[in-house]
Amino acid sequence: MKAKLLFILLLLYLVIFSQSWGQNKGPQPNFTKIPSWVKPGVTLVYQVNMGSGTRMGDDFSGAASQGYYIYVVTNIDKSDVYGISFIITQSISSGHPSFDLSIERLNGKIFIDPQEAQDSVQKAKIAGLPPGLNYEFGPYGNNLYYFLIEASDYQSMERIMSILDNKGAVQKISILEKQGLSSSTAVELQLVGAYNINIPQITSPPQAVKLSPTYQLYSSVSLFQGYQGMSAPFGMGRYAVSSSSGTLFLIDILIQAQQQIRTQAIGNYYLGPYYINPQLLRQNSIISIPQIGFSWDIVGRGQYGGVLTQFNFGGYPIAQGEYDPNTGLLLSATRPLGEGLYMSAFLVSK
């Protein structure tokens, strides 16, 4: 059972650097109306609490964690807003951290235009929603609105409610998922701050985008107080850009481990699952949000001759990544997956 859990948690990292668990993942309208306050550098920070439970016969297992979702707007491509997503959580029972970094489309996550939401609900109801799908929109107190999506069938249910203000900023998201009578997941995000940070205007991709690197993956388990035990080989990961559109890249990821896994991730001119734009490495701190004690800093030279960067939270380092200063290619990285598990990746070919 523990070995199976270990493998499942390691698979959560397969996008290595990676795609986050997206809140609004159910069927939903494609929001395209962008509020005037959404610009590069705008950063929204949400406090998150999540819990899950599974029952099999008389046995019950559950887990709970809390932390932050951080969204930094980097670029607007036509009617789509993209940005860097950081997810930092900590297990309530064990205290072990987890960390995720990805590029995400932020439409419907940090903003939903109230009029567009209302219009989309009306159009959907006029056209007729399929069985098991429900949209709702309405007032929710002083200058607030709610937007609700419910999808269900005979064995599962998903309910997502977003609370937004009259400027379209998403203030709160509540998610409830159920699979039959055996498992359920609840997530709540609450906006705690909106900030403007300085990010450079980047108009061209890094050279690393043209490469198709392969990484050796290792897993390890924390022994105590963050110290890691001996790493064990987990598999190989290969990355390649499959298509591009505007400022975006769709990246195929193939993981050869106990089984072959294929997945995809998004990259842009700033960041991808295996690269960073070298312009971001020419600063002492890539991103700093002192209000919650989070920073992504340059800390010196790495063991492979690249620029070593470190993610810090609450005064402690939580993850590292080393990049080639010329191409922006990721050379190595180590991140916590939660429950004391870590994944490390080292470049073996490009």
N, C-alpha and C positions, 0 to 999 in steps of 0.2 A: 504493500500500500504506500509506504513512504517513497519507494523507488518510483512508483507511478506518479505520485504527487510531484516529486523532483522533476521528472521529465515534463510534466504539464507546465510547471512554472517556468522551466527553461524555454519551452516553446513560446511563452509569452514574450520572450526577448528576440524572437526570430527576425523581427524587423530591425534588429540590433539597435538601434539607435533611432527611431522605430516609429511605429504608429501608435497613437494612444487609444485607449478605450474611449470612443467618441460618445458624448452624451446623447445627442439627438440622432440615434442610429436607426430608429424606426421609420416607416413610410412618412414622408412629410413634404410640404410644398418647397419649391426651390426659391428661397428668398434672394432677390437680386437688387432690391432698392437699398442703397447704402447711405446711412445717415451722414450728415456733414462732419460730425465729430470723429468719424472713423478715418484715421490717417496713419501713415507709417510712424512708428514710435509710440503710438497709443498702446497702453498695457493695462489689461484688466486682470485682477487677481481674485480668485474665488477660493473660499475655504470649503473643503469637501469632507463629508462624513459618509462612509459607506460600510455596508454589512451584507453578508451572505450566509445562507444556511442550507444544508442538505440533509434530508432524512431518508434513510434506507432501512426499512423495518423498524426496529426499536433503536437503531443507532442514529445519532444526530451529530453533525459537525457544523461548526460555524466559525466565522472570522469577521473582524471589524477593524477598520483603519480610518485614519484622519490625516489631513494635510492640506495641500494647496494645488489648484490648477492655475497656471499662469499662461496668459496668451499675449504675445507681443506682435502687433501688426507690423509686417515688413513691406508688403507690396499689395497694390490693387491692380488686378489684371481684368480689364473690361468691367464686368459686373460681379467679379469674384474678389473677395478679400482673403489674403493668405498671411500666415504668421507662424512664428515659432511657438510651439506648445511645450511647456514643462509640467510634468506631473510629479509631485513630491508627496509621498504618503508614508505613514508609519503605523505598524501594527499596534493596536491598543493592548493586546495581550503580551506580546513578546518585545515590543519596542523596536523591532527590526525595520529599517527603512526600505523603500523602493523608489526608483527614479526612472522617468521616461522622458525622452526628447524626440520631437518630430516636427515636421511641417504639416500644417492643417489648413483646410478651407474653413474660414471662421464665420461665414454666413449662417445665421441661425443658431450660432453658439454664443457669440458675444453681442449680437444685435439682431433684432427683428423689428422691422418698421411696423408700427401698429396698424396703419391703414392697409398695408400690403397683407398683413396677417388676416385682418377682417375680410378683405376682398377674397383671399384664397379660400377661406372657410365657406363663404357664401357661394363661390363658384363651384366648390367641391360638392356641396350639398345639392345645388341645382342639377349638376351633372349626374349625381348619384354616387354615393360611396359604396365600395364593395362590402359584402357582409363581414362583420367583425372589425371594421375600421370606423373610427369616429374622430371628427375634428370639432373643436369648440374654441370660441374667442369671446371675451367680454371684459367689462371693467372689474378691477380688483382693488378697491380702495382708492385713496387719493392719488390721482395722476398715475395709476398703475393699471396694467391689463394682464390677463392671463391667456395663454395659448396652450391648448390641450390636444394631445394625440393619444388615442387608445387603439391598440391593435390586439385582437385575440382570436383564438380558434379553440378547438375542443381540448387542446393539451397545453396551451401557453397563453400568456398575457403580457403585454408591455404597455406601460402608462408613463407618458412624459409630459410634465406641466412646466412651462416656462413663464416666469413673471417678468414683465418688462415695463420700463417707465415710458413717459410720453415722448422721449427722445429716441426710443428704440433700444436703449441699453438693457441687456438681460441682467436682472437683479438676482434671480434665483431660479434654479432648476431642480425639480424633484422627479426621480425615476424609480419606478417599481417594475420588476420583472418576476414572473412566476413560470415555472415549468411543471405543469401538472400539480400534484400535491407534494412533490418531493423536494423542490428547491426554489429559493427565492433570493432576489438581490434588491437592495434599496440603496439609492445614492441621492445625496442632497448637496448642491452647490449653492453657496451664498456669496454674493459680491461683497468684498471687504475693502476694495480700493481700486481706483482708476488713476493711472499715472501717465506722464509723458516722459519717455526716455530718449536719449540721443542715439540714433543708429545712422550709419552712413548711407547715403543714397548710392546703391549699387546698380549699374546698368548693363553689366555683362557677366556671364557665368564663369566660374573658376575652371582652370584646365582639367581638374580632376573629373569633371562631368564626362569627359571623353573617354575616361578609363573604365575598365571592367575588372575591378579588383576581386581577389579571393582572400578570405580570412580564415585562419585557424581559430576555432572557438574552444574555450576552456570553461569549465564550471568549477565552483568551489563553494564551501559552506563556512559561514562565520563561526569561529570557535567561541569567542567571548569578546565583548567590548569592541566589536568591529574588526578584530583580527581574523584573517582568512586562513583556512586550512589549505592543504596541498591541492593544487588545481589538477583536474583530470580532463583529458581531451573529450570534447563533446561532439565535434563535427567540423564541417567546412561550410563556409557561407560565400556565395558568389553574387555580385551586384552588377547590374548593367542597365543603362538607360534604354528603355524600349520605345519611348516616343517623347516628343516635346511639343509644347503649344504655348506661345507667348513667353512668359517668364517661368514656365513650369516644366518639370520633367516627371514622367512616370517611370519608376524604377522597378525592374523585376528583381526579386530576391529568391535564390535557390539555396536551400539548406540541406546538406547531406548529413544526417545524424542517424538515430535509430530507425528513422523512416525519412523519406524524401518529402520536403515541405516546400511549396511554392507560394509566394505572397507578393504583394506590391506595396510600394511606399511613394510618397510625393516628395519631390525636391524643388527648390527654386534657386534663384541666383545667390541667396544668402547661405543656404544650408541644405544638406541632404543626408540620407542615412549613412553615407561614407565620405562626406566631404564638408568643408566649410570654405567660404570665400576668404582668401588670404587678407583682404582688407580688414576683416574683423579681428585678425591676429595682430594687427599693428596698434592695438590699444592695450592699456594695462588691464582693463576690465571690459569684457565683451558686453555683458549685461549686468546691471546692479540694481536691486530693488531693496534698499536698506530698510524699508518699512516692514518687511517680513523677514529680514535677515538672509536674503538670497543673493548670490552673485555667481557669475561665471567669469573666472579670472585667468589671466596669463600668469603662470607661476615659474617659468624658466624653460630650460632645455630638457627634452625627454631622453630616454635611453636609446632611441633610434635616431637621434639627431634632429628631431622636429621640435615644434613649439608645444610645450606641455600646458594644457588648460585644466582647470579644476573647478568643479561645481561645489559651492559651499552653501550650507543652510544652518542657521542657528549657531554659527561659529565653528561648525565642523565640516570637513570635506566629506562629500557623499559619493562622488564619482569623478573620473578623470578621462580625458581624451587627448591624444597627441596627434598633431597634424603637420604635414609637410608645409613649410612656410611659403613655398613657391607655387605649388599646384593646388594646395588646400586638401590634398588626399589624407584621409584618416589613416594613421599608422598603427595605433593601438587604442584600446578603450577598456575600461572596467566600470561596470555599473551594478548596483544592487537590484535584485528582482523582488525582494521581500522574503520574510521568514528565514533570514540568514543566508539566502542563496545569492551568489554573484556570478556574472558572466563576463569573461574577458575575451577580446578579439585582437588578433595580431595579424598584420598584413603579411601574406606569403608570396603573392604575385600580383602584378598589375598589367 
